[in-house]
C-alpha cells in the first residue's frame, strides 16, 4: 500500500516538475521573443526619427536656397533694368549731340590751367588762372571744367595769367539755348549766387529740368557747352517774355583746375 502511494507521489512530482520546466522555458522563450520583437521596432522608430530630422533639415535648406535664388534673380533683374536705362540714356545723349551738333571735349583745342585766386563777392565773381598771352589765350575764350561744363569766359589777360569772369558774376551775359524747345535767350547773374535766362518767348513751352547750353550766337563761345538746368519758369512783370531760373551743376567755389578753349 505504501509502495503504491509512493509511486503516485513520484508520478505527481514528475508531472509538476515537467510543468515547471515548461512554464520556465515558456517565459524564457516569450521574453526573448518580446525582446527580439521590440528591438527591431525600436530600431525602426529610431531610424525613422533620424530620417525625419534629416528630411526636415533638407527641406529647410531647399527653402532657404529658393529664397536666396529669388533674391539673386530680383537683384539681377534690377541690374539689367539699370543697365538698359543707362544704355538708353547713352543712346539719347549720342542722338542729342548729333541733333545739336555738339562737340565732345576732346575735339576742342584747349589748355589746362590752375586756379591761382578767386575774387568772390556780392558783385564780382572772378578767377585768376596761371595761363595768359604766352599760352595763346584770347579775351572772350570759353572756360570749362574737365567734364565740359561752361563756367565763364576770359575778360582780362596778362603775359602769364588771365581773369575769368564766372557765369554768376553780375556783369556776365552769355547767349544760351533751351535744348528741349530750341528757345534762345541771355543768361545773367542774380545777386551773384544764381542766374536766370531772360528774353524767352512767351509762346514757347519751357519746363523745370530742361537743359541749358551755350548757343554760340554772336560771340567767341562755341555752341553746345552745358551751362545748367532750368529750376523754375515765370513770366516777366510786363508779361511780354518768360524767364527761367537756372541751376548750375558746378560749385564755382570749389574750382581748382579748368580748361580754356582756344
C-alpha positions in Angstrom: 0.0 0.0 0.0 2.8 2.4 1.0 4.6 1.5 -2.2 1.6 2.3 -4.2 1.3 5.7 -2.6 4.9 6.4 -3.2 4.6 5.7 -6.9 1.6 8.1 -7.1 3.7 10.8 -5.3 6.6 10.3 -7.7 4.2 10.5 -10.6 2.7 13.8 -9.4 6.2 15.2 -8.7 7.3 14.3 -12.2 4.3 16.0 -13.7 4.7 19.0 -11.6 8.4 19.2 -12.4 7.6 18.8 -16.1 5.0 21.6 -15.9 7.5 23.9 -14.1 10.1 23.3 -16.8 7.6 24.0 -19.5 6.5 27.2 -17.7 10.1 28.3 -17.2 11.0 27.8 -20.9 7.8 29.4 -21.9 8.6 32.6 -20.1 12.2 32.4 -21.3 11.1 32.0 -24.9 8.4 34.6 -24.5 10.9 37.1 -23.0 13.3 36.5 -25.9 10.5 36.8 -28.5 9.3 40.1 -26.9 12.8 41.4 -26.8 13.5 40.3 -30.3 10.3 41.8 -31.5 10.8 45.1 -29.8 14.4 45.6 -30.7 13.8 45.9 -34.5 10.7 48.0 -33.9 12.8 50.4 -31.7 15.5 50.5 -34.4 12.9 51.3 -37.0 11.4 54.2 -34.9 14.9 55.5 -34.1 16.0 55.4 -37.7 12.7 57.0 -38.8 13.3 59.8 -36.3 16.8 60.4 -37.7 15.4 60.2 -41.2 12.7 62.7 -40.4 15.2 65.1 -38.8 17.4 64.8 -41.9 14.5 65.4 -44.2 13.4 68.4 -42.2 16.9 70.0 -42.4 17.0 69.1 -46.2 13.6 70.7 -46.8 14.6 73.8 -44.8 17.8 74.1 -46.8 15.8 73.9 -50.1 13.5 76.7 -48.9 16.5 78.8 -47.9 18.2 78.2 -51.3 14.9 79.0 -53.1 14.6 82.4 -51.2 18.3 83.2 -51.9 17.8 82.4 -55.6 14.7 84.6 -55.8 16.7 87.4 -54.2 19.6 86.9 -56.6 17.1 86.9 -59.5 15.5 90.1 -58.4 18.9 91.7 -57.9 19.9 90.5 -61.4 16.7 91.9 -62.9 17.2 95.3 -61.2 20.8 95.4 -62.5 19.6 94.5 -66.0 17.0 97.3 -65.9 19.5 99.8 -64.7 21.9 98.8 -67.4 19.2 99.1 -70.0 18.3 102.5 -68.7 22.0 103.6 -68.8 22.3 102.3 -72.4 19.1 104.2 -73.3 20.4 107.4 -71.8 23.7 107.0 -73.6 21.9 106.4 -76.9 19.7 109.6 -76.2 22.9 111.6 -75.4 24.5 110.4 -78.7 21.4 111.4 -80.6 21.2 114.7 -78.8 24.8 115.5 -79.8 24.1 114.7 -83.4 20.9 116.8 -83.5 22.6 119.8 -81.8 26.0 119.3 -83.5 27.6 119.3 -80.0 31.3 118.8 -79.8 32.9 116.4 -77.3 35.6 117.9 -75.1 38.4 116.0 -76.8 37.5 117.8 -80.1 38.3 121.2 -78.6 41.8 122.7 -78.8 42.1 123.6 -75.1 44.8 124.2 -72.5 44.6 123.3 -68.8 45.0 126.0 -66.2 45.3 126.1 -62.4 43.2 128.5 -60.4 45.6 130.8 -58.6 43.0 133.0 -56.9 39.3 133.9 -56.5 37.6 137.2 -56.2 34.2 136.1 -54.7 32.0 138.9 -53.5 28.4 140.2 -54.0 29.3 141.9 -57.2 32.4 140.2 -58.5 32.8 136.5 -59.3 36.3 136.3 -60.9 39.0 133.6 -61.1 42.7 134.2 -61.7 44.4 131.3 -63.7 48.0 130.6 -64.4 47.8 130.9 -68.2 47.9 134.0 -70.3 49.0 135.6 -73.6 52.2 133.5 -73.9 49.8 130.5 -74.0 47.9 132.0 -76.9 44.8 132.7 -74.9 42.3 135.3 -76.2 39.8 137.5 -74.5 36.3 136.0 -74.7 37.6 132.5 -74.7 35.3 129.9 -73.0 36.5 128.4 -69.8 35.1 124.9 -68.9 35.6 122.2 -66.4 37.2 118.9 -67.1 33.7 117.5 -67.7 33.0 120.1 -70.3 30.7 122.4 -68.2 30.9 126.1 -69.1 31.9 128.2 -66.0 32.8 131.5 -67.6 35.0 133.4 -70.1 38.3 135.3 -70.1 37.9 139.0 -69.7 41.4 140.1 -69.0 44.9 138.9 -70.0 48.5 139.4 -68.8 51.5 137.7 -70.1 51.3 134.8 -67.6 47.8 135.0 -66.1 44.2 135.6 -67.0 41.0 136.8 -65.3 38.0 134.5 -65.8 34.5 136.1 -65.4 32.2 133.4 -64.0 28.6 132.9 -65.1 27.4 134.2 -61.7 29.3 137.5 -62.0 26.8 140.4 -62.0 28.2 141.7 -65.3 28.2 138.3 -67.1 26.0 137.9 -70.1 26.0 134.7 -72.3 23.8 133.7 -75.1 22.1 130.4 -74.4 19.5 128.0 -75.7 17.0 125.7 -74.1 17.6 122.3 -75.7 14.1 120.9 -75.4 12.3 123.8 -77.0 15.1 125.4 -79.0 14.3 128.8 -77.4 17.2 131.2 -77.1 17.8 133.8 -74.5 20.5 135.5 -72.4 21.7 134.2 -69.1 22.6 136.8 -66.5 23.5 136.6 -62.8 21.1 137.2 -59.9 22.7 138.6 -56.7 26.0 136.8 -57.5 24.6 133.4 -56.3 22.4 132.2 -59.1 21.4 133.1 -62.7 18.4 133.4 -64.9 17.7 133.2 -68.7 15.9 136.2 -69.9 14.1 137.2 -73.1 12.5 133.8 -73.6 9.4 133.9 -75.9 6.1 133.5 -74.1 4.7 131.1 -76.6 7.5 128.5 -76.0 7.0 125.6 -73.6 9.8 125.5 -71.0 9.8 123.1 -68.1 11.8 122.6 -64.9 14.7 120.2 -65.7 15.2 121.4 -69.3 18.8 121.6 -70.4 20.6 125.0 -71.0 23.5 125.2 -73.4 25.6 127.9 -75.0 24.0 129.0 -78.3 27.3 130.2 -79.9 25.4 133.3 -81.1 27.4 136.5 -81.7 30.4 135.6 -79.5 33.5 133.5 -79.3 31.9 130.8 -77.1 31.3 127.6 -79.1 27.8 126.2 -79.3 26.7 123.2 -77.2 28.6 123.7 -73.9 26.4 122.7 -71.0 25.5 125.6 -68.8 22.9 124.2 -66.4 19.3 123.2 -65.9 16.0 125.1 -65.6 14.8 125.2 -62.0 11.6 127.2 -62.5 9.9 129.4 -65.1 7.9 132.6 -64.7 6.6 135.5 -66.7 8.2 138.9 -66.7 6.4 141.8 -65.0 5.2 143.2 -68.3 4.1 139.7 -69.4 5.9 140.0 -72.7 8.6 137.3 -72.1 9.4 134.4 -69.9 12.4 134.0 -67.7 13.9 130.8 -66.2 16.0 130.4 -63.1 19.0 128.1 -63.7 20.7 125.6 -61.5 24.4 125.2 -62.1 25.8 121.6 -61.8 29.2 123.0 -60.8 30.1 124.6 -57.5 32.2 127.6 -58.6 33.8 127.9 -55.2 35.5 124.5 -55.5 37.1 125.1 -58.9 40.8 124.2 -58.8 41.5 123.2 -62.4 39.9 124.5 -65.6 40.3 124.2 -69.4 40.4 127.2 -71.7 39.2 126.7 -75.2 41.5 128.4 -77.7 
